[in-house]
Amino acid sequence: MFLPSVQAVADADSTSLVVLLLLALGTFVAGVHTASWRMGLNGVVMGLCVPAVAWLDQSALFVALVAVMVVVVAGLVLWARSRG
């Protein structure tokens, strides 16, 4: 991943996602070899989080908008409960 020929094709975001995926794979394999189900599960969870991180990277503005809307609605609900 860090060879100049690969860096010419891949950008920083894809490189970081590949490194995260390799870390998850290494953690899962370590869990399999040590017969530790917790370590293996940790590797699986890390591997499943890689697509979530990629999605958050692509839709950060949408996630921020939803978070602001949730805060506004929660504020309105709390305000309405305190008044009545």
Secondary structure, DSSP 8 states (H G I E B T S, - for coil): --SHHHHHHS-HHHHHHHHHHHHHHHHHHHHHHTT-HHHHHHHHHHHHHHHHHHHHHHTHHHHHHHHHHHHHHHHHHHHHHHH-
